[in-house]
Amino acid sequence: MLFKALGHRARRRMLDLMKDGPKTTGALCEALPELDRCTVMQHLRVLEAAGLVIVERCGRERWNHLDALPIHAVHERWIGPYAAYAVNMLNQLKHAVEEDAAPSNIQNI
């Protein structure tokens, strides 16, 4: 469900907007003028079902809070180890290139 929620550009924009703090549904609608209110609400329901948004109702207002823990868990499980692997491979490549370019390894032609 998390990857489905992150798969839509409008939902990612909503999360970016909530990164700086909670936003009312009205504020999200104003920030996304290309979407009507029903579409914004539908996207918020998907984000809430994925655990990325926590909704707090204050009177008539609906405050949407970003919950970044699911994204952090994905980072820890998938992105972190792959990033470490990529850094290790780049480091090995760097050392191999530097070793080949060392003055003692350069042959006069």
N, C-alpha and C positions, 0 to 999 in steps of 0.2 A: 504493500500500500504506500510505503514511503517513496519509493522510486516513481510510482504513478503520480503521486502528489507533486514531486519535483519535476516531472516531465513536461509540465505546461509553463510556458513563458510568463503568463499572467500571474500564476501562483508564485513563481520565483520572484517576480517583481513585488508582490504583496509581502513576501517574507523579507525582502530587502528593505521595504518601507518600515516594517515592524522591528527591524534590527536596531533602530535608534530608540525604540520605546513603543509601548502599546498604542494602537490606533483604533479609533472608532470605525465602525463600518462606513459611516458617512465620509470620514476622512479618506478612507481607502477608495471609495467611489469617486471622490473629487480628484484623487491622484491618478485615477485610471479612467479618464473621460471616454475612452473608446469602448468601455464596458458598461452595460446598464446595471442597475442595482441588483436585479435578479441573478445576473451572471456572476457578479462579485460575491453574492451570498452563496451561490452554488460552489464557487471556488473555495470559499472559506469553509464550507462543510467538508470538502475533500481534505483540506489542510487539517481541520480539526479531527477528522476520522483517522488521519495518518499520525496524529499525536504531535503535529508541528505547531498547532495554535491552541491556546487555552482561552476560552471565552469567559468574560466576566460581565455580568449585566448590572448596570447601575441606573436604576430608574428606566428611562426609555432608551438609554444608550447601551450599546453593546461594544465593549472594549475587547480587542483582539490582541493577545500577548503571544509573542514568538516563544516557542519552547525549542531551543536549539539542541537539547539532549539527544534526540534521535539522529540528528545530523552528525553530532560529535561521535556517537556510537558507530556510525558508518565510517567515519574518518578513522577512528581507532582500529576498527576491524579490517577495513579494506585499503583505504588510501595510505595510511601511515606505513604499513609494511611494504607496499609497492613503492612508495616514495623512497623509503630506506634502501630498497633493492636498486632503484634507479640511481640514487646517489652513489652507492657502492660501485655500480657498473661504470658510471662516469669517472669516478676516482681511479678505477683500474685503467680505463682508457687514457686518462691524463698521464698516469705514471708510465704507461707503455709508450705514448708519444714522446714524452720527455726523455725516456731512456733511449729511444731510437734517434732523437735529435741531439743527444749529448755529443760533444766534440770528439770523444774517443771512438764513437761509432760512425762518424762521417768519413767516408772514403774519398780520397782525392781522385779525380777523374782526369 
